[in-house]
Amino acid sequence: MWLFGDRKTGDVPAVSVLTPIYNVEKYLPKCLESLKAQTLKNIEFICINDGSTDHSLEILQQYAEGDPRFKIIDKKNSGYGSSMNQGLDAARGEYIGILESDDFASPDMFKKLYRYASRHDLDIVKSNYFEFDGEKDTFLEVFSPFPYRKVFDPRDVLDMVKVLPIIWAALYRREMLVSNNIRFSETPGASFQDTSFVFRSWVASHRVALLRNAYLHYRVNRNESSVKSSSKVFEVCGEYEVSEAFLREDPQRVRDFGKLLNVMKLDTYRWNYNRIAEESHLPFAERWASEFRSATQEGLMDPDYFSPSDWELAQELMADPASFVKAHSIL
């Protein structure tokens, strides 16, 4: 069911902010209040209610009353990826922003990001962010090794692509996403779907920039996160399959990013290995080793891209996954 707010067909927003929502009544008012306070005037807020069973929809409706910037999509529960894709389909803005429903934005966040993106004709602009523990903010400078306020092509700064898959402290040119068919994986629940979205966005972009300031307040005190579920042993592998398929659409993409992707895979798979239950270690290690062997045969495992210790770890894994698991209960 759609409960869309008023749409003015002739007025294209500068930014469409997507906010997926599922049973977050505890945090949602602070998130929506931060949207309402945005100083960028030409903006729309697309709030996608994914079949919440608490009071999230009622809270949304309260904010949408009398404020045409809020657009509500109310649908049956179908997961994070499906929600985000419906939001992308509804968005009309020049740029796409994302604000998770348990986080909140500084009032000038989208104005600052959009001003820089539009002034420099960017495909992507990203910034650092705050971690919010429920009481105070901690500034995280995740992009500190890289140049700020300088336009560059991700191909020329490959190490930047390895930074955590942060989708929300950013703006993405909507036309770039649409023309490259960059969407979210519609896998169940809410975990890992940001992995391939961020990677494909970097691959498709040519003009990007980073801002040192932080505007996004990322909540770190939630205990409900589904990403911690040990049942999702291979979900992250599917995200890398999507990324690899995207590269293979163009041989030049493989040449530019293929080796880097396997370095990123090692980091992500190591994190997943440490997260899942020990009884899942062997089947996961066997799949991991198989993927690395295939990459080796294609010439996409290059020791120059890995640290010496990580390269040694990859060789140990490929040689004998069972022995690897016996030797490593944690990596």
N, C-alpha and C positions, 0 to 999 in steps of 0.2 A: 504494500500500500504506500502511496506517495502522499505526503502532506506538504507540498512545496509552497514556499512563500511567494509573494508577488515577484514577477520577473519583468524587467523592462528590457525588451528585446533590442532596443537601439543602443543601450549603454553597456559596453563591454568592461567588466571589472579589470582592474590592474592585477589583482590577486584573488584566486579562489583558495580558501583554506579548507582542507578536508579534515573532519574530526570523526573518527569511528567510535561508536559508543556501545558498550555492552555491560550492563549492571555496574555502573560506576557512580551511583547517586551520592556516595560519600565525597567524591572529589570533583564531580561535574560542575557544581556552581562556581568554584574557583576558576576552572578552565573557561567556562562560558563568560564569566565576568571579565577575564583577561582579553577575550575576543571583543566583547562589547566596548572595551576601553581603547581599542586600537586607534592610533592617530592617523593611519592611512584611511582616507575617506572612501575611495573607490575600491571597495573590497566586498566580497561575499563569503559567508561562512556556511559550508555545506556539512550538516551534521547528520551522520548516518546511524540510525538506531537499529542495531542488529538483534531485534527481538528481545530486548531487555525485559526481565521479569520483575525488576524493582521499580522505583519511581523515576528512572532516568528520562523516559519519554515525557512525563508531566513536567519535569524541570525544563526540558528542551522547549516545550510549548510555551512555558511562562516567559522565556527569553525571546522567543520568536514573536510573541504578541507585541505589535507596535514597532518592531524593528525589522524592516524588510531585508536587512543584510543576512539574517538567519534563514536558511532554507533547510527543511527537515525531510529526510528520506526515512520512512518507517517501513521496515521489512521484516520478514521472518528470519530467524537466526540461520545464517549460512556461512559465518566465519569472517575473519578479518580481511582476507584477500578479496572476497566477494564484495564486502562493504566498500573497500577502497576503490574497486573497479566501478561500482555504481556511482561513487563520488566523482571519479574521473570522467565518467560519461556525462554527468550533470554539470561539470565545471565549465565556465565560460571565460575564465580569466586568462590574461596574457601569461601569467605565471601561476604555478601550483605550489601552495604551501601545505604543510601537514602539522597538526597539533593533536597529539594523543589526549584522550579525555581525562587522564589523571595528571597531566602536566599543565603548565600555564605559561603564557608569554608576557614579556615586558610590553608596556603600551606602545612603544615605538618599534617593536620587532619587525613587523612587515613593512612599515614605512622605510626603515633603514635598509632592509634587504632589497626591497623593490627599487628604491632610488639608485642603489649601486648597480643592480642588475640592468635596469633600463638605460642608465647613463652609459654603460659599457657594452650593451648589446650581448649580455651573457646568456649562455645555455643553463648554467648552474651558478648560484652563489651559496656559499656555506659559511657558517660562523661557529665559534666555540659555544659552549653552553655551561649552565650551572647544574650541579646536582643538588636537589632539594630533599632534605631528610625529614621534612615535616615541620622544621623550626627554622633552619638557616640554609643559606645557599653556599656552595663551594664551587669556585670558578675552575673549570676544567679547560686547559688550553691544549686540546687534542691536535691542533694543527700547528703547534709551535715550530716544528722543523722546516716549515714551508713558507714561501713568501706571502705576505699579506698585501691586499689592495694592489695586486698585479694580475693582469689577465694572462692566462696561459692555457695550453692544450694539455689534458691529462697524459697524453703520450709522452710529453716532455718531462713530466714529474711523476713517474710511475709509483714511487713509494707512497705518494699521497693516496692513491687508489686503495692501498692496503689499510688505511685508517678504518676504524670500526664502522660498520654499516649504519651510519646515523642518517635517518631519513628526514628528521623533523626540524633540525636547525638549518633550514635551507629553503631556497626557491628553485623550481625547475620550470624551464620554458615549456609551456603546454604543447606548443607545436612540435617541439623536439620529441616529447614523449609520444604524441599521436603518430607522427610520421615514422617513428621507429617501432611502433606497436609495443611500447614498454608499459606493461601492466603488472598487476600483482598475481602471484600464484594463488589459485583458489583452493588451497589445501585446508583441511579442517582446522578449526580453532584459530589461535593467534600466536604463531611462533615461526620465526625464521623467514617470513615472507619478505622482509626488508632486504635480505641478503642479495637476491638476484636483482631486485629493483634498483638498489644503489649501484651495483656493479654495471648493469646494462646502461644506466644513466651516464656513468663516467665514460663508458665506451662510446656512446652515441654523441657525446658532447665534444666541442672543440674550443669553446670560449668559457672558461670558468674562473672564479676568483674566490678568495677566502678573506673573511673579516675577522679581526682579532677579538672584537667585543663579543660578549655573550648576551643573548636575549631570551633564550629558551630555558625554562626551569624544569628539569627532568626529575620526576619523583622517584626516589630510590627506597622508600620505606614500605612498599607494598609487598605482601606475602602471597598474593594470589596468582602471580605470574605463571602462565601455563608453560612457558619455555623450560621450566624446571622439571617437567614431567618426564620420567625415565621411559615412558611408553613411546615417546617420539624419537626412537633410536635413529631412524634413517631419514627423518624429515629434511634435515639440512642437506643431505645428499641430493634430494630432489631439486633443491634450490641451485646447487652447482650444475646439475644437468640442464636446467633452464639457462644458466649463464653460458655454459659451453655451447648449447644449441644456438644461442644468439651470436656467439663468436663465429660459428661455422656458416652463418649466413653470408659472410664476406671473408675470403681468405686473408685480406689485409688485417682484419680484426684479430685473426688467429696469430698473425705475425707480430702484431703490436702488443697483444695482451695474453696470448696463450700460456707463455711461461710464467708470467706473473700470477695467473689464476691458480696455478698449482702451488705456488708459495702461499697464497691466501688460503687455499684448501687445507694445507698442512696446519696452519694456525687455527682455522675453524674446526677442523676434525679433531685436533688435539683437545680443544675446549670441549667438544661434544663427548669425546672419549672420557674425559674427567667427570663429565656431568652424569652420564648414564650409569645404570647399575652394572656391577662387575660381571653378572651372567651375560650381559650383552656385549662385553668387550671383544670376545673372539669373533662373533659374526660381523661386528662393525669393523674390526681390524682386517678381516678377510676382504670385505668390500673395499676398504680404504686401500689395501695393498693392490687389489685388482685394478682399481682406477689409476694408481700410480704406475703400475706396469704398462698399462695401455698408453699412458702419457709418455712414458719412456720410449716406447716403440715409435711414437709419433715425433720424437725429438723435442718434447715440451717439458722435460725435466732437465734443468740446466743448473749445475752446481754453482755457477756464478750468481744465480738469483737467490740462493739459500745461504744462511749462515753455516759455517762448518759443522756445528752440532746438529742443526736441523737436517742437513744433507746426510749425515751419518745415521740419524734417526730414520729417515726415509728409506735408506738402503737396508737397514735392519728390518724394518717392517716388510719390505718387499721380499726379502730373502726367506722369511719364515714367520708368518703372522702368529702362529701358535706360540713359538718361542718368544716372540715380541710381547705377547700378552702375559706370559709367565714372568717375564723380566720387569714388566711395567704395570703395576696396579694403578699408577697415576703418572702423568707425563708432566 
